[in-house]
Amino acid sequence: MTIRLCVRELAEAQGLNISRFQREAKIPMSTARRLWYSTSDGKEKGPPLKLVNLEVIEQLSKFFDVAPGALLELERQ
């Protein structure tokens, strides 16, 4: 089991694609890709993202207007 960010699902539920998410969240595209795919290299099938700064979690929870825990999902492999 791994924990992953579910940024893509939250963004798509608000009608955002990755480009619009990046612009509206005011983050670099490289960061947006890592968050969107929850991978350390920003590629769709890349290695899982292992470290996320708490400031980023706080920024995302404010952006999506959700509790920080709503950004996380337990993924069974």
Summary of the structure (lengths in Angstrom):
residues: 77
radius of gyration: 11.4
end to end distance: 5.7
largest distance: 32.4
contacts: 191
relative contact order: 0.25
helix: 51%
strand: 13%
